[in-house]
Amino acid sequence: MSDYNRFYGKSSTSLPSLIKSYWRTKRYLFLIPAVLSIWSIFLLFSHITSTDDPEFSLEKALHPDTEDDLSTSTMERNPTPYKAIVLKPLPPQANVYQWPPNIQNPLCLPKIFVYPDSPKMGEFQVAEVPHMGTNYIAEQILLKQLRNKESSVYKNYVTENPEEADFFYIPFLGSKYLADCWFTKGIKGDCDVDKKYAEPMMNHIQRDYHYWNRTFGRDHIMTHPMDNTSNYYKSKARMQNATFLTTVGDKRVAFTVDGRSRRYDDIVIPSATALLNLAFVNPLDYLDADGHPKTGKRDVLALFGGRYNDVKPEDDYSAGVRSLLFNGLDQQPDYQIATSWDNSKYTELLTRTKYGLAPQGYTLDTTRIWEYIAFGVVPVVIADGIIEPFEDDLDWDSFIVRIRRRDAHRMDVILRSISEEEYERKREILWKHGRQVLLDHDAWNLIVRALCRKGRLEGKRTIDRNHHELLSGDVTIQ
């Protein structure tokens, strides 16, 4: 056959034979479309699996123009080409090296002297004045525990002999005085609190006893459980050297400059609450020993009850966060958000709820967080810069969810992306350890641990002020 016929002429060879012959001689040309096809399938699969991520897909649907702001951890759960491995757990450490510590093993055993009431402190101090129905009664609860000779607090820490005391507790009830004046008598303003109460109190402590002047008050303790702490009193300068037990823990400049929060001088404590400390609702009437509801289940994803449903995003109050709760999240079927409930309804909701929303109000702390903790509801803290009570001894991040203000609009996405296993882990730690913080649980044991550090008494048991012995490692407190 001529070259022309061989290349351009008709051929009787069948099509399958031609394909077979071409594959033998030109097979490398098939690699290009094959690789492109495999790569296209891979890209399609990656797209499907990434958009199946509930946080990623929901967030893109809500905010299609903010893809660059999405975290890489959301978009790529494992961005490496290698499979993650799990190794053998490390052996446990000795108790003294573990954190958070077992607070039943005391850091020190100091002695606290409580000044007795006297008319010289002001007539209010010895008057029979019932406490008002406010959340500002932590000062009364803590003082009552110190003075109750049957309490473990009294037995562990209190001395009736001031000469052997490491610390001196001033029974100052400024919040009770102001609440009685504002709510019972209906008087506005400062109610002459300095002239009638704060000044007589400090005069008596500083002039009729010599203990304040011995250290210029640095070994004295007083409680300020209201939002403005000692700023209610014109005579606050006379109190400043004392350690304040305060519900306001705040790292922000505004609160440190005006003295409402003194991070290294104060001890942050929990607040009293209307449900737990005024209505005396007992969570164990509704929950079993493991913190599960005795009836039903936790079918409410998130809960919030609070006033001011007209807050705007730009408002200072709550840093605008409440505007999100009452203008969006309240429409979610598995949320419970309202301005208020009666105690019966609120108690029922607490037993059914997984997460309790705790945005800041006037201050970063909020009383509802203590109700959440008491009922085994995992708190969702939205309060940038907050100092929680007893952070040196409690691992707060192990039993709360922390959301920054800048991420508050993603709150629903964040909560729904938490696995059931992670939620249950937090709930168990909250129930076993988080409840220690409450006023009617181990608050005084935790306060004393903070005092041990301030007084440099770690590892010591007080015999008297000038005589301490080493604390045995097997000592426990109840």
C-alpha positions as CSV (number, residue, x, y, z in Angstrom):
1,M,0.0,0.0,0.0
2,S,1.3,3.5,-0.9
3,D,2.1,6.1,1.8
4,Y,-0.9,8.1,0.6
5,N,-3.3,5.2,0.9
6,R,-1.8,4.2,4.2
7,F,-2.4,7.6,5.8
8,Y,-5.3,9.2,3.9
9,G,-7.0,6.4,2.1
10,K,-9.9,4.3,3.3
11,S,-9.1,1.4,5.5
12,S,-11.0,-1.7,6.3
13,T,-9.7,-1.8,9.9
14,S,-12.6,-1.8,12.5
15,L,-13.1,1.0,15.0
16,P,-12.3,-1.2,18.1
17,S,-9.0,-2.2,16.4
18,L,-8.1,1.4,15.8
19,I,-8.8,2.4,19.4
20,K,-6.8,-0.6,20.6
21,S,-3.9,0.3,18.4
22,Y,-4.1,4.0,19.4
23,W,-4.1,3.0,23.1
24,R,-0.9,1.0,22.6
25,T,1.0,3.8,21.0
26,K,-0.6,7.1,22.4
27,R,-1.9,6.0,25.8
28,Y,-0.1,8.9,27.7
29,L,-2.6,11.3,26.0
30,F,-5.4,9.8,28.1
31,L,-3.7,10.9,31.4
32,I,-4.6,14.5,31.0
33,P,-8.5,14.2,30.9
34,A,-8.2,11.4,33.5
35,V,-6.3,13.7,36.0
36,L,-8.7,16.6,35.3
37,S,-11.7,14.4,35.9
38,I,-10.3,13.0,39.2
39,W,-9.4,16.6,40.4
40,S,-13.0,17.8,39.6
41,I,-14.5,15.0,41.6
42,F,-12.2,15.8,44.5
43,L,-13.2,19.5,44.5
44,L,-16.9,18.6,44.3
45,F,-16.5,16.2,47.3
46,S,-14.6,18.9,49.3
47,H,-17.3,21.4,48.6
48,I,-20.0,19.1,49.7
49,T,-18.3,18.1,52.9
50,S,-17.3,21.6,53.9
51,T,-20.7,23.1,53.4
52,D,-22.3,20.2,55.4
53,D,-20.6,21.7,58.5
54,P,-23.6,23.2,60.3
55,E,-21.7,26.2,61.7
56,F,-20.1,27.0,58.3
57,S,-23.3,26.6,56.2
58,L,-25.6,28.4,58.6
59,E,-23.2,31.3,59.0
60,K,-22.6,31.7,55.3
61,A,-26.4,31.7,54.8
62,L,-26.8,34.4,57.4
63,H,-23.8,36.5,56.4
64,P,-22.8,35.6,52.8
65,D,-20.5,38.6,52.5
66,T,-18.3,37.7,55.5
67,E,-16.6,34.6,54.4
68,D,-13.2,36.1,55.1
69,D,-14.2,36.5,58.8
70,L,-15.0,32.8,59.3
71,S,-12.5,31.0,61.4
72,T,-10.3,28.5,59.6
73,S,-11.1,26.0,62.3
74,T,-14.7,26.1,61.1
75,M,-13.8,25.8,57.4
76,E,-11.2,23.1,57.9
77,R,-11.5,20.8,60.8
78,N,-8.1,19.3,60.0
79,P,-6.2,21.4,57.5
80,T,-3.2,19.0,57.5
81,P,-2.8,15.9,55.1
82,Y,-2.3,13.6,58.1
83,K,-4.7,11.8,60.3
84,A,-4.7,12.8,64.0
85,I,-3.6,10.3,66.5
86,V,-4.3,9.7,70.2
87,L,-1.5,8.7,72.5
88,K,-1.5,6.9,75.9
89,P,-2.6,9.2,78.7
90,L,0.0,10.6,81.1
91,P,0.0,9.3,84.7
92,P,-1.7,11.4,87.4
93,Q,0.3,13.9,89.3
94,A,0.5,14.4,93.1
95,N,-2.3,16.6,94.5
96,V,0.1,19.5,95.2
97,Y,0.9,19.7,91.5
98,Q,-2.7,19.6,90.2
99,W,-4.8,22.5,89.2
100,P,-7.5,23.2,89.9
101,P,-6.9,22.0,93.5
102,N,-9.1,20.1,95.8
103,I,-10.4,22.9,98.0
104,Q,-11.2,20.5,100.8
105,N,-7.4,20.5,101.3
106,P,-6.9,23.9,102.8
107,L,-4.1,26.2,101.5
108,C,-3.7,27.5,105.1
109,L,-5.7,27.6,108.3
110,P,-5.7,31.2,109.5
111,K,-7.7,32.8,112.3
112,I,-10.3,35.5,111.7
113,F,-11.6,37.8,114.4
114,V,-15.1,39.3,113.8
115,Y,-15.6,42.7,115.5
116,P,-18.7,42.5,117.7
117,D,-21.6,44.9,117.0
118,S,-21.7,48.1,119.0
119,P,-23.9,51.2,119.1
120,K,-20.7,53.1,118.5
121,M,-20.9,51.7,114.9
122,G,-24.1,53.6,114.4
123,E,-27.5,52.9,115.7
124,F,-28.4,51.0,112.5
125,Q,-25.8,48.3,113.4
126,V,-27.7,47.2,116.5
127,A,-31.3,48.0,115.3
128,E,-33.7,45.2,114.3
129,V,-34.0,46.0,110.6
130,P,-35.1,43.1,108.3
131,H,-33.2,42.7,105.1
132,M,-34.9,43.9,102.0
133,G,-35.7,41.7,99.0
134,T,-32.7,42.6,97.0
135,N,-29.8,40.7,95.6
136,Y,-27.3,42.7,97.7
137,I,-27.4,40.6,100.8
138,A,-24.1,38.7,100.4
139,E,-22.7,40.8,103.3
140,Q,-25.4,39.5,105.6
141,I,-25.0,35.9,104.5
142,L,-21.2,35.9,104.9
143,L,-21.4,37.6,108.3
144,K,-24.1,35.2,109.6
145,Q,-21.9,32.2,108.6
146,L,-18.9,33.7,110.5
147,R,-21.0,34.2,113.6
148,N,-22.8,30.9,113.6
149,K,-20.9,28.8,116.1
150,E,-22.4,25.6,114.7
151,S,-21.2,26.4,111.2
152,S,-18.1,24.8,109.7
153,V,-16.9,28.3,108.7
154,Y,-16.9,29.4,112.4
155,K,-15.2,26.1,113.5
156,N,-12.5,26.2,110.9
157,Y,-11.5,29.9,110.9
158,V,-13.0,32.1,113.6
159,T,-11.3,33.1,116.8
160,E,-12.8,35.1,119.7
161,N,-9.4,36.3,120.7
162,P,-8.2,39.2,118.5
163,E,-4.7,38.9,119.8
164,E,-4.2,35.6,117.9
165,A,-6.0,36.6,114.7
166,D,-4.4,36.9,111.2
167,F,-7.4,38.8,109.8
168,F,-10.1,41.1,111.1
169,Y,-13.6,41.1,109.7
170,I,-15.5,44.4,109.9
171,P,-19.3,43.7,110.1
172,F,-20.1,46.6,107.7
173,L,-23.7,46.4,106.3
174,G,-23.7,49.4,104.0
175,S,-25.9,47.7,101.4
176,K,-28.5,46.8,104.0
177,Y,-28.5,50.4,105.3
178,L,-29.0,51.9,101.8
179,A,-31.6,49.3,100.8
180,D,-33.6,50.0,104.0
181,C,-33.4,53.8,103.2
182,W,-34.2,53.5,99.5
183,F,-36.9,50.8,99.5
184,T,-38.5,50.8,102.9
185,K,-38.3,54.5,103.8
186,G,-38.5,55.7,100.2
187,I,-35.7,58.2,100.6
188,K,-33.5,59.0,97.6
189,G,-29.9,60.0,97.5
190,D,-27.1,59.0,99.9
191,C,-29.4,58.8,103.0
192,D,-26.7,60.4,105.2
193,V,-25.0,57.0,105.1
194,D,-21.6,58.5,105.9
195,K,-22.7,60.6,108.8
196,K,-25.0,58.0,110.3
197,Y,-23.2,54.8,109.5
198,A,-19.9,54.7,107.6
199,E,-18.1,57.3,109.7
200,P,-19.2,55.9,113.1
201,M,-18.2,52.4,111.9
202,M,-14.7,53.4,110.8
203,N,-14.2,55.6,113.9
204,H,-15.0,52.7,116.2
205,I,-12.7,50.3,114.3
206,Q,-9.8,52.7,114.0
207,R,-9.9,54.5,117.3
208,D,-11.4,52.1,119.8
209,Y,-9.2,49.1,118.7
210,H,-5.5,49.2,117.9
211,Y,-5.5,46.4,115.3
212,W,-6.3,48.6,112.3
213,N,-3.4,50.9,113.0
214,R,-1.0,48.0,113.4
215,T,-1.1,47.3,109.7
216,F,-3.0,50.4,108.5
217,G,-5.9,48.1,107.8
218,R,-4.2,45.7,105.4
219,D,-5.3,42.7,107.4
220,H,-8.9,43.8,107.6
221,I,-11.8,42.6,105.5
222,M,-15.2,44.2,104.6
223,T,-17.9,43.3,102.1
224,H,-19.2,45.6,99.4
225,P,-21.8,43.6,97.4
226,M,-23.3,46.5,95.3
227,D,-22.5,47.6,91.8
228,N,-20.6,50.8,92.9
229,T,-18.7,49.0,95.8
230,S,-17.2,51.6,98.1
231,N,-18.1,54.5,95.8
232,Y,-21.4,55.0,97.7
233,Y,-19.5,56.4,100.6
234,K,-17.7,59.8,100.8
235,S,-15.6,58.3,103.5
236,K,-14.4,55.5,101.3
237,A,-10.7,56.7,101.6
238,R,-10.8,55.5,105.2
239,M,-11.7,52.0,104.0
240,Q,-9.3,51.6,101.1
241,N,-6.5,49.7,102.8
242,A,-8.9,46.9,103.7
243,T,-9.5,43.9,101.5
244,F,-13.0,44.2,99.9
245,L,-15.2,41.2,99.2
246,T,-17.0,42.4,96.1
247,T,-19.2,41.1,93.4
248,V,-17.6,43.4,90.8
249,G,-14.6,41.9,89.1
250,D,-13.6,44.0,86.0
251,K,-10.4,44.4,84.1
252,R,-11.7,47.4,82.0
253,V,-10.1,50.8,82.4
254,A,-13.3,52.6,83.4
255,F,-13.9,50.3,86.4
256,T,-10.3,50.3,87.6
257,V,-9.8,54.1,87.3
258,D,-12.8,54.9,89.5
259,G,-12.0,52.3,92.1
260,R,-15.0,50.0,91.6
261,S,-12.7,47.1,90.7
262,R,-9.3,46.7,92.4
263,R,-8.0,43.5,90.9
264,Y,-5.1,42.9,93.3
265,D,-6.7,44.3,96.4
266,D,-10.2,42.8,96.2
267,I,-11.5,39.3,96.4
268,V,-14.3,38.7,93.9
269,I,-17.3,36.8,95.4
270,P,-20.6,35.5,94.1
271,S,-23.8,37.5,94.5
272,A,-26.9,36.5,96.4
273,T,-30.0,35.9,94.2
274,A,-33.7,36.3,94.7
275,L,-34.5,32.7,93.8
276,L,-31.8,31.0,96.0
277,N,-31.4,33.4,98.9
278,L,-34.7,35.1,99.3
279,A,-37.3,32.5,98.0
280,F,-35.0,29.7,99.3
281,V,-35.7,27.4,96.3
282,N,-33.7,24.2,96.7
283,P,-32.4,22.8,93.3
284,L,-32.2,19.3,94.8
285,D,-36.0,19.3,95.1
286,Y,-36.0,19.2,91.3
287,L,-32.7,17.6,90.3
288,D,-31.2,14.2,91.2
289,A,-27.8,13.7,92.8
290,D,-26.1,13.9,89.3
291,G,-27.8,17.1,88.4
292,H,-30.4,15.6,86.0
293,P,-34.0,16.6,86.1
294,K,-36.1,14.2,88.3
295,T,-38.8,14.5,85.6
296,G,-38.5,15.3,81.9
297,K,-35.3,16.3,80.2
298,R,-33.3,19.3,79.3
299,D,-35.1,20.2,76.1
300,V,-34.5,24.0,76.2
301,L,-31.3,25.0,74.4
302,A,-30.9,28.4,76.0
303,L,-32.5,30.6,78.6
304,F,-32.6,34.3,79.5
305,G,-34.9,36.3,81.8
306,G,-34.2,40.0,82.3
307,R,-35.6,43.4,81.9
308,Y,-34.8,46.1,79.3
309,N,-36.0,44.4,76.1
310,D,-35.7,47.7,74.3
311,V,-31.9,47.9,74.4
312,K,-30.3,49.0,71.2
313,P,-27.1,47.6,69.7
314,E,-25.2,50.8,70.3
315,D,-26.3,51.2,73.9
316,D,-23.8,51.1,76.8
317,Y,-26.1,49.0,78.9
318,S,-25.2,45.3,78.4
319,A,-22.8,46.6,75.6
320,G,-25.9,46.2,73.3
321,V,-26.0,42.4,73.7
322,R,-29.5,42.3,75.0
323,S,-30.7,43.7,71.7
324,L,-29.7,40.4,70.1
325,L,-31.6,38.4,72.7
326,F,-34.9,40.2,72.2
327,N,-34.6,40.8,68.5
328,G,-33.7,37.4,67.0
329,L,-32.9,34.8,69.4
330,D,-36.3,35.1,71.1
331,Q,-37.7,33.7,67.8
332,Q,-35.9,30.4,68.1
333,P,-38.3,27.6,69.1
334,D,-35.9,26.0,71.5
335,Y,-34.9,29.2,73.3
336,Q,-36.8,30.7,76.3
337,I,-36.3,34.5,76.5
338,A,-38.6,36.9,78.4
339,T,-38.4,39.9,80.7
340,S,-39.5,37.8,83.7
341,W,-41.3,34.7,85.0
342,D,-42.7,33.9,88.4
343,N,-40.5,31.7,90.6
344,S,-42.4,28.6,89.8
345,K,-42.1,29.0,86.0
346,Y,-38.5,30.1,86.3
347,T,-37.6,27.1,88.4
348,E,-39.3,24.7,85.9
349,L,-37.3,26.3,83.0
350,L,-34.0,26.0,84.8
351,T,-34.5,22.3,85.3
352,R,-35.2,21.9,81.5
353,T,-32.4,24.1,80.2
354,K,-28.9,23.3,78.8
355,Y,-27.3,26.8,78.5
356,G,-28.0,29.9,80.5
357,L,-27.2,33.2,78.8
358,A,-25.3,35.6,81.0
359,P,-24.6,38.9,79.2
360,Q,-23.3,41.9,81.2
361,G,-25.8,44.4,82.6
362,Y,-24.7,47.6,84.3
363,T,-21.6,45.6,85.4
364,L,-20.0,42.6,84.0
365,D,-21.3,40.2,86.7
366,T,-24.9,39.1,86.8
367,T,-26.9,37.4,89.5
368,R,-28.6,34.9,87.2
369,I,-25.3,33.1,86.6
370,W,-25.5,31.8,90.2
371,E,-29.0,30.4,89.6
372,Y,-27.7,28.7,86.4
373,I,-24.9,27.1,88.3
374,A,-27.1,26.0,91.2
375,F,-29.4,24.2,88.7
376,G,-26.7,22.6,86.6
377,V,-27.3,25.0,83.6
378,V,-24.0,25.7,81.7
379,P,-23.5,29.5,81.8
380,V,-22.8,31.4,78.6
381,V,-20.8,34.4,79.7
382,I,-20.8,37.4,77.4
383,A,-18.8,39.9,79.4
384,D,-15.4,41.0,78.0
385,G,-12.9,41.6,80.8
386,I,-14.8,39.9,83.6
387,I,-12.9,38.5,86.6
388,E,-14.9,35.6,87.9
389,P,-14.9,34.7,91.6
390,F,-11.9,32.6,92.8
391,E,-10.2,32.2,89.4
392,D,-7.0,31.0,91.2
393,D,-8.8,27.9,92.4
394,L,-11.6,27.2,89.9
395,D,-11.2,26.4,86.2
396,W,-14.1,28.5,85.0
397,D,-13.4,27.7,81.3
398,S,-14.0,24.0,82.0
399,F,-17.7,24.5,82.9
400,I,-18.8,27.7,81.1
401,V,-19.0,28.9,77.5
402,R,-17.2,32.2,76.9
403,I,-18.4,34.4,74.0
404,R,-16.7,37.7,73.2
405,R,-19.0,40.6,72.4
406,R,-17.6,40.7,68.8
407,D,-19.0,37.2,68.4
408,A,-22.3,37.7,70.2
409,H,-24.2,37.8,66.9
410,R,-23.0,34.2,66.3
411,M,-24.2,33.0,69.6
412,D,-26.8,30.6,68.2
413,V,-24.2,29.1,65.7
414,I,-21.7,28.7,68.5
415,L,-24.1,26.9,70.9
416,R,-25.4,24.6,68.2
417,S,-21.9,23.6,67.1
418,I,-21.0,22.3,70.6
419,S,-21.3,18.5,70.5
420,E,-23.4,16.6,73.0
421,E,-20.3,15.1,74.5
422,E,-18.7,18.5,75.1
423,Y,-21.9,19.8,76.6
424,E,-22.2,16.9,79.0
425,R,-18.5,17.2,80.0
426,K,-19.0,20.9,81.0
427,R,-22.3,20.1,82.7
428,E,-20.7,17.3,84.8
429,I,-17.7,19.5,85.9
430,L,-20.2,22.3,86.7
431,W,-22.2,20.1,88.9
432,K,-19.2,18.5,90.7
433,H,-17.0,21.6,91.0
434,G,-18.7,24.7,89.8
435,R,-21.3,24.8,92.6
436,Q,-18.5,25.2,95.1
437,V,-18.5,28.9,94.4
438,L,-22.0,29.5,95.7
439,L,-22.5,31.5,98.9
440,D,-24.3,28.6,100.6
441,H,-21.7,26.1,99.5
442,D,-17.9,26.7,99.8
443,A,-17.6,30.4,99.3
444,W,-15.8,31.0,102.6
445,N,-13.3,28.2,102.0
446,L,-12.5,29.9,98.7
447,I,-12.3,33.3,100.3
448,V,-9.9,32.0,102.8
449,R,-7.7,30.5,100.1
450,A,-7.4,34.0,98.6
451,L,-6.6,35.4,102.1
452,C,-3.9,32.8,102.5
453,R,-2.1,34.2,99.4
454,K,-2.6,37.8,100.5
455,G,-1.2,37.1,103.9
456,R,1.6,34.8,102.6
457,L,0.4,32.0,104.8
458,E,0.4,29.2,102.3
459,G,1.0,25.8,103.9
460,K,0.6,27.2,107.5
461,R,-1.7,26.7,110.4
462,T,-2.1,29.6,112.8
463,I,-1.5,29.1,116.4
464,D,-1.5,32.8,117.1
465,R,-0.6,35.8,115.1
466,N,3.1,35.4,115.6
467,H,3.2,31.6,115.8
468,H,2.4,29.3,112.8
469,E,3.1,25.7,112.2
470,L,3.4,23.7,109.0
471,L,0.0,22.4,107.7
472,S,-0.1,18.7,107.3
473,G,-0.9,17.5,103.8
474,D,-3.7,15.2,105.0
475,V,-5.8,17.9,106.7
476,T,-9.2,18.4,105.2
477,I,-12.1,20.8,105.9
478,Q,-15.8,20.3,105.6
